[in-house]
């Protein structure tokens, strides 16, 4: 007993199971977390090591290189890149896909531990961390008020932060633009020299005196009493009265030799929103927290804060949850609209509300079953999974249409409803199974492919596979059960009944007549095609060859452009530029941006606290535009204008980039880059500049810039070792003494009302004004004598590189190339030709990078996935039809599907991207379904009605289900193909390629497959006839030989 018969005989049990799926599915849907993208673990880890006050080249040789050498042997290593800057080393490791990152980071820590003794004593412990999308702030909150900045800072620290930090799901809050309190202790150099004491001695005294410690216990009778030593400072005044013991045992108060004051530290960052000074709060979520739920809780807390603190203004500059909800709503709307259109198409063909509802039921039941499986797997409802469900909607009704149409045909031939349901679903079982499995298997290679596509679309594939398998079960169980009841008294008519009334739809008879006329005309045309097979095959081949030209015309890109209404302006000022000068340079740019009518919010972060900036001199303007329905220009157009207007500014490196969520996932924003490797930084920079000039001459190249910032000005203190040795001063003592004198030293902390305020020890600012003043700084050696720096060392001005970049343990510089062309790959080929012909010195060479490299790697992986998908489809078809040749005939629909897809991309002006390429792979499993229906019918009926009649009748009788299936799939994807709403542009190319490919393959399949079947069958018959003749001749010879043997 098959599934259909069981369902028909047990209708109550079938309905109860269906309701169970509905209830569990709804419950799962309500609980599914919402997010922008699937929870992806990127195979990337970062090692950060500090080495205070060291130059980039010193950090490179003493920190970066030992760490790189240790990590070179880490398992599953794919690529290692490092950036060494003033005082800091960053080493980024990219692992192979599917690497267990917990084990990988543990392995990294073990390797680093082996070389920790080789690192300088002053270097910090290397910090190993996984790269996580959750480290990006989900919400940026700016707090302002009509009060001084230090008061605003106090208000936020004492009140606002605690509210935000205790919101469920919040991991951390980074504060931008704030100022911190300190107790500044500025020591007079003259008095230090006069009293014979050093800064180090004062720092040690401050740290030793500022302490509360338990000192043991004493017993008084039967009571044990704790003894504590109390010495912590309770105010700045107590610090002034701190006694300093001199060498002659006399005492001097710290206040007598130092200027001690409570003040705010120099501001090292500035934050503004819409031109108003504010303090920015960059809020990140916990890695396992849901973005939308966390953001909603934060917004609820903000409303509470607005009521509690009316003197503060809270402005949300960016909320990732807004785009997530808008994108999900947009894609969900496309899915619902597609489902409605698909059902209407089914109604046009079936002309019966009951049977249309039977088909329509397969959509929600299959989707709810999918939601249940998604919940069980711990997945989220995001842009990728919703896209897969939108694509699936048109496919979910395919199996039900095939089953129902066959049941309909038998019912019209006089079978009872139950008999037609049982027999109809049984006859078509293998075809439906093969149809579903061919669609399922094409998704397996995508999920298992390497690179970005496999990483991003694993959940996409899982979701659509579950939906398709669920639709298969629905078509073979619920559909036969319902039709056995609902078709018992009613056959298709041109009327719709509501109670006792009947309503006639004028469109239905016209549509029915059109389909019938199409059947007759198709039969006549197919008869002619079968008589002129060679012409038909030649014409189809010619069409395919011509369409190949479109591959080079449509252009290529890694990911489709998406208008998310955000862009950033990054400004890198020369090293050492003061905060005030940065602000002075950036303010006109900020005003220019704010004056644009399309701008909704403009937030500014200047200095070290700017989010995701590496180095002290990065500043960022983050711009949010009004909704795209309220502006006439796209984000790309606005970015192009801003780039042009700012290109005339000098004095800083300015880059303008459109923000893209998909771009963030790809990890690269540059169209193309050339990575030039070698040993000497000066030579690398010279080669890079030369290539920039040559590449910039290409018409389509907007800009070719070397990613090298101006060197850092520095003062080199060169120790005279003989003189220094006389005074007992080492290079280490000199460096430490200068560090404390120039940069200051946090000796200890003052605790007031539970807060810690740094006590910073330094010389007056006048000693940092010039080299001459620096020469007067006193250094104490082991002999106890104090000697001015100028007496033991020479001071010289010089420049050091601002950063040293290394790739796989080799230095490199990058030429970033911005291309404005339809075909990124064509322009990239020109650039590679220039680089290939360039004469690099020995030991220097180049590699490609940027989106072009990522695109080529992705396309290679997807091509492999396509080939594997074709192989799997072939294996399934060969198993079903017990033939090694017929699968080739059935799969001839695939090349024409590719032709149709490229034609659709060309007509709509859409480029071939990773998204549209996925549509091509999906077509390999979708378009063979029509061929399967035709071949399966011919296979089953050619002995009954003759081959030629079966060839004609296959197309005529299968025309309606083929047109229904193709139409519902195409119409269901139309809303998605229009790219409406947030996030819609990103996924539209997939729908466009599928619609174009399905239309083309459907038209070709109906004509070409019967022609190919006849040709293959004739060749088979010729082979069989030749074999039969050979066998007969052989039999005659054997008989003759036997007769001759008998005569002898």
C-alpha positions, -999 to +999 in steps of 0.1 A: +000+000+000+015+033-011+013+066+008-016+080-013-038+049-007-030+049+030-040+086+032-072+080+013-082+051+036-072+070+068-085+106+062-089+114+099-054+103+108-041+123+078-059+154+088-047+151+124-011+148+113-016+178+090-030+198+120-001+187+141+023+201+115+003+233+114+004+238+152+040+230+156+049+251+126+031+281+139+046+277+173+081+275+157+075+305+135+065+327+165+097+316+183+121+319+154+146+347+161+149+375+135+183+385+121+198+400+090+219+370+080+224+334+093+247+329+123+280+324+105+312+316+122+339+332+101+372+312+100+392+342+110+411+350+142+431+380+153+462+383+176+467+418+191+499+426+210+509+459+224+545+472+226+542+508+240+562+536+224+579+513+199+581+523+162+563+501+136+596+486+124+607+477+159+573+462+167+576+442+134+610+427+141+605+421+179+568+412+181+551+405+147+577+383+132+581+359+162+543+356+164+540+349+126+567+323+128+550+305+156+516+307+139+529+295+105+525+259+117+489+262+130+466+235+116+442+244+087+460+277+081+449+293+048+463+329+049+482+350+074+482+388+073+496+413+097+496+451+103+522+466+125+517+501+138+531+524+164+531+504+196+508+477+183+509+444+163+478+429+146+482+394+131+451+381+113+448+344+105+423+331+080+416+294+083+401+269+058+363+266+057+346+244+083+375+248+107+366+244+144+374+279+155+374+270+192+401+244+186+419+267+162+422+296+187+433+271+214+460+259+190+470+295+183+475+302+220+496+271+224+519+282+195+522+317+208+531+304+243+562+288+228+576+322+218+563+343+246+598+344+262+612+358+229+589+389+231+602+421+247+596+425+285+576+457+279+553+440+254+518+430+265+505+395+265+492+386+230+454+386+229+438+360+207+402+366+196+378+352+170+364+376+144+327+377+151+299+397+134+284+403+168+314+426+176+299+451+152+276+476+171+239+468+165+229+503+178+247+536+180+232+560+206+243+596+210+236+615+242+237+653+243+226+680+267+228+717+274+257+713+298+296+712+297+310+680+282+326+669+315+292+672+333+276+653+304+303+626+308+296+624+345+259+621+340+263+593+315+288+573+335+268+576+368+234+570+354+229+561+317+256+534+312+243+512+340+208+511+324+221+502+290+246+476+302+220+456+321+197+452+291+194+415+283+216+406+254+240+436+256+276+426+257+294+459+259+291+496+254+320+516+239+320+553+248+331+578+222+338+615+228+340+613+266+366+629+289+380+612+320+390+628+353+425+626+366+448+638+393+476+655+375+510+655+393+534+677+374+569+676+389+594+704+386+626+692+370+646+717+388+633+707+422+638+670+413+675+678+406+678+700+436+665+674+460+682+645+443+651+624+436+637+609+404+603+605+389+606+567+394+611+572+431+580+594+434+559+569+414+571+540+436+562+561+468+528+570+455+520+533+447+534+521+480+515+546+501+481+543+484+471+510+499+447+493+522+458+458+533+447+432+558+476+427+583+465+397+602+444+390+634+447+396+671+428+379+699+410+397+727+396+372+750+375+349+729+371+374+701+393+374+671+398+409+656+410+416+621+439+440+617+439+463+586+465+488+575+448+519+561+468+541+537+447+549+506+444+585+496+410+600+501+415+633+482+439+652+461+448+672+493+461+640+509+484+635+479+498+670+483+508+662+519+525+629+510+561+630+525+590+621+503+621+609+521+653+623+507+688+608+508+698+628+539+666+614+557+649+648+555+614+650+543+597+671+516+560+672+508+550+662+473+530+694+471+562+714+475+579+700+444+548+693+422+517+711+409+488+688+419+453+694+406+421+675+399+412+680+362+399+664+331+424+646+308+430+660+274+401+650+251+413+623+227+381+619+207+351+639+195+316+628+188+288+647+171+254+639+157+238+663+132+264+689+142+257+688+179+284+677+204+274+645+220+289+614+236+284+583+215+276+549+229+284+520+205+263+490+218+273+455+208+252+424+215+262+391+230+272+365+204+241+343+212+217+372+216+191+381+190+197+414+173+160+425+169+150+415+204+181+432+220+176+464+200+139+465+210+149+462+247+175+490+243+149+513+227+125+505+255+153+515+280+160+547+260+123+557+265+127+552+302+159+572+303+142+601+284+115+602+312+141+600+340+166+625+326+146+652+307+177+674+305+194+648+282+187+642+245+189+607+232+193+602+195+197+568+177+222+573+149+220+537+136+199+508+145+206+475+127+173+461+138+154+487+116+170+474+084+166+438+095+129+442+101+124+462+070+143+437+049+124+407+064+091+425+059+100+433+023+110+397+014+081+383+033+057+405+014+073+393-019+067+357-007+031+363+002+024+382-031+042+354-050+020+328-033-012+346-041-002+350-078+008+313-080-026+303-066-044+326-091-025+309-119-035+275-107-072+287-105-070+299-141-060+264-152-082+244-129-113+266-129-123+251-096-121+268-062-120+234-043-092+219-062-073+253-063-075+253-025-061+217-024-031+230-044-029+262-022-028+241+010+005+226-001+022+260+003+014+268+040+017+232+051+051+228+035+063+262+048+051+254+084+069+221+083+100+239+072+097+264+101+095+235+125+127+220+112+144+254+112+135+259+148+148+224+157+181+232+140+184+265+158+182+286+127+170+322+124+145+339+101+167+361+081+172+376+046+188+344+033+163+318+046+133+340+037+148+343+002+149+305-001+113+302+010+103+328-016+121+309-043+105+277-030+069+289-031+067+286-069+083+251-066+061+239-037+030+235-059+048+217-087+044+182-073+008+188-062+000+202-097+015+171-114-005+147-091-037+167-093-036+172-130-032+134-135-061+127-111-081+153-131-074+136-163-085+102-150-116+118-134-126+133-168-121+098-184-148+084-162-130+071-131-146+077-097-130+103-074-114+077-051-102+055-080-088+085-099-070+097-067-054+064-060-045+055-096-035+090-106-011+095-077+003+060-082+009+064-120+028+096-115+047+086-083+081+080-099+079+111-120+071+132-090+098+116-069+124+122-096+112+157-101+116+165-065+150+148-060+165+165-091+156+198-075+170+187-041+203+174-053+213+206-070+214+223-036+238+199-020+269+210-039+261+247-031+259+239+006+292+219+004+310+243-019+339+262-004+344+299-002+319+326+006+290+311-013+291+279+008+295+299+040+266+323+032+241+299+016+243+267+037+211+277+055+195+287+022+200+252+008+189+234+040+157+255+041+147+249+005+155+212+007+132+207+037+105+227+020+107+206-012+107+173+007+077+185+027+059+194-006+066+160-019+050+143+011+020+167+009+015+159-029+015+122-023-007+122+009-029+152+015-036+160-021-050+125-030-069+124+002-086+158-004-093+152-041-109+118-033-135+138-013-137+172-030-139+158-066-167+134-059-194+156-074-178+185-092-157+187-123-142+219-137-167+245-150-166+281-159-188+289-129-179+296-093-205+285-067-211+304-034-240+286-017-269+284-042-255+311-064-233+308-094-209+334-108-194+331-142-159+345-149-156+357-185-118+351-184-121+314-177-137+302-209-113+324-229-083+311-211-096+275-215-101+280-252-066+295-255-051+264-238-071+240-260-061+259-292-025+258-280-027+221-276-040+216-311-015+240-327+013+224-306+003+189-319+004+202-356+037+219-350+053+189-333+043+167-362+062+190-386+091+191-362+093+153-360+095+152-398+123+178-399+144+168-369+178+179-382+165+214-389+150+216-354+182+204-337+203+228-359+181+257-351+181+250-313+219+246-314+223+279-333+202+297-307+223+283-279+256+292-296+244+328-302+233+331-266+268+323-254+278+358-266+256+372-239+279+358-213+305+384-222+279+412-226+260+411-193+290+419-172+301+405-139+302+415-102+307+397-069+275+409-053+246+430-066+244+466-055+220+473-027+206+507-018+207+505+020+207+543+024+240+545+043+276+555+035+308+565+053+335+591+048+368+579+063+394+606+069+430+598+078+450+628+088+488+629+090+503+613+121+506+637+150+477+660+139+461+674+170+425+667+178+417+704+173+433+705+139+415+673+129+382+689+139+390+721+120+398+701+088+367+678+091+341+704+102+336+718+066+332+683+053+306+676+080+287+708+071+288+699+034+273+664+041+246+678+064+236+704+038+225+676+014+187+673+013+189+635+012+207+632+046+187+621+076+215+617+102+252+625+101+273+612+130+310+621+135+337+602+154+372+618+155+402+602+171+412+570+188+377+560+200+362+559+165+346+525+159+368+500+140+396+525+135+431+513+138+455+541+148+451+575+163+444+595+132+413+579+117+380+598+118+347+586+104+315+604+092+286+579+092+257+591+070+222+578+071+199+589+042+162+593+042+141+564+029+147+557-007+110+565-015+117+601-003+147+608-025+154+609-062+190+597-060+204+563-051+230+559-024+255+551-052+248+584-070+252+604-038+285+586-030+298+593-065+289+630-060+306+632-026+337+615-039+340+640-068+334+670-045+359+659-019+386+648-044+400+683-046+408+685-008+444+679+003+459+673+036+443+640+044+434+606+028+397+607+022+377+576+012+339+575+006+323+540+007+287+529+004+276+507+033+264+472+024+254+444+046+263+419+019+296+437+013+304+433+050+299+396+047+322+393+017+349+411+036+361+433+007+349+466-006+376+474-032+367+465-069+402+452-074+436+455-058+472+446-066+492+433-037+529+441-044+553+420-023+590+425-015+615+434+011+622+472+012+593+495+020+607+524+000+610+501-031+575+488-026+561+523-024+580+534-055+567+503-075+532+509-063+531+546-073+544+537-108+517+511-113+491+535-100+500+559-128+499+532-155+466+517-143+450+551-138+453+557-176+426+530-183+394+548-191+371+527-169+394+531-138+380+558-116+410+558-092+441+538-086+456+547-052+485+533-031+473+523+003+503+538+021+499+567+046+525+593+052+554+583+075+554+592+112+577+621+122+599+609+151+629+620+172+656+594+174+675+594+207+709+578+199+727+568+231+765+576+234+773+543+251+807+554+265+794+585+281+763+568+294+784+540+309+805+565+328+773+576+346+759+541+349+731+547+325+718+520+302+696+523+271+667+508+290+671+534+318+672+562+292+641+549+274+621+544+306+631+578+320+621+596+288+588+576+286+578+587+321+589+623+315+572+628+281+542+605+281+535+604+318+529+575+341+498+564+359+514+558+393+482+546+411+445+554+414+425+576+437+392+560+449+364+584+455+328+573+460+335+539+444+351+554+413+388+552+404+406+584+392+440+580+377+470+597+394+492+607+364+528+616+370+547+637+345+570+667+338+554+700+328+543+703+291+571+727+284+596+698+282+578+684+251+578+716+231+612+713+215+643+691+212+663+716+233+639+712+262+640+674+258+677+676+262+673+691+296+654+661+310+674+645+338+681+607+338+694+590+369+719+562+365+731+534+389+757+558+404+729+580+417+740+610+395+714+628+374+725+636+339+706+656+312+696+636+281+716+659+259+748+650+276+746+613+270+726+611+237+721+628+203+686+637+192+677+637+155+646+642+135+635+614+111+605+597+096+593+561+102+566+542+083+532+547+098+525+509+093+541+478+080+518+453+063+528+417+057+511+388+039+522+353+046+553+366+063+563+390+034+560+428+034+536+442+009+518+474-003+483+475-019+472+494-050+434+499-045+415+502-078+380+517-082+364+506-115+333+521-131+324+496-158+296+471-166+320+442-167+344+442-138+362+411-151+370+427-185+386+457-170+404+435-145+419+416-174+434+448-188+449+457-154+464+422-151+480+426-186+497+458-174+509+442-142+522+411-161+542+432-185+556+454-157+593+447-150+595+439-113+630+438-097+642+404-084+625+394-052+594+416-060+561+404-075+524+410-074+492+392-066+456+402-073+431+410-045+398+428-038+364+419-052+378+407-085+399+380-068+370+370-045+347+369-075+369+346-095+374+323-065+336+323-059+328+317-095+353+288-097+336+272-066+302+277-080+312+262-114+324+231-096+291+230-077+272+233-110+292+204-125+286+183-094+249+192-096+247+181-132+264+148-124+240+141-095+210+149-118+224+125-144+228+097-118+192+101-106+178+101-141+198+072-152+185+052-121+149+062-128+149+054-166+173+025-164+192+041-193+226+057-198+216+077-228+181+090-220+194+113-191+215+132-217+184+138-237+164+150-207+192+173-196+193+190-230+168+215-214+196+228-192+218+246-218+187+264-231+178+274-195+212+290-192+205+308-225+172+321-212+188+332-179+215+352-197+190+368-220+169+378-190+199+393-172+208+411-204+173+425-209+170+437-173+206+451-172+216+427-144+251+415-141+262+380-135+270+378-098+272+352-071+235+355-065+225+351-102+250+322-105+231+304-077+200+308-099+218+291-127+227+261-105+191+259-093+178+258-129+198+226-135+174+208-111+142+227-120+141+227-158+146+189-162+112+183-145+093+192-177+115+168-197+109+141-172+071+144-176+073+141-214+098+113-214+081+094-187+048+095-206+064+084-239+082+056-220+050+043-205+027+047-236+048+041-267+040+004-268+003+010-263-002+038-289+029+037-309+060+057-306+052+086-330+017+090-315+031+089-280+056+116-289+028+139-300+004+130-272+031+134-245+034+171-252-004+176-257-014+157-226+014+171-204+011+206-218-012+218-191+008+206-160+040+218-177+026+253-183+010+253-148+042+243-131+064+268-151+038+296-147+034+292-110+072+291-105+077+322-126+048+342-114+056+333-078+091+349-082+079+380-100+076+401-068+111+391-058+125+398-092+114+434-090+138+440-061+114+462-042+120+471-005+151+470+016+173+441+007+153+433-024+179+444-049+204+419-035+183+388-042+164+399-073+191+386-098+185+350-086+147+353-094+155+370-128+178+342-139+154+315-128+124+331-146+143+337-178+158+302-178+125+285-170+106+303-198+133+295-224+136+259-213+099+253-213+095+266-249+124+245-261+116+214-241+081+210-256+096+210-291+131+196-287+126+167-263+102+147-285+126+153-315+156+142-295+137+111-282+128+101-318+164+106-329+179+087-300+153+059-305+160+057-342+197+054-334+190+027-309+168+008-334+195+010-360+220-004-336+196-031-326+189-039-363+226-040-371+232-063-341+202-085-352+216-088-387+250-097-374+235-122-351+215-138-380+245-140-402+265-155-373+237-180-367+237-190-405+275-194-404+273-216-373+246-237-389+267-241-420+297-251-400+277-277-381+264-292-414+299-294-428+311-311-396+282-335-398+291-345-434+327-352-423 
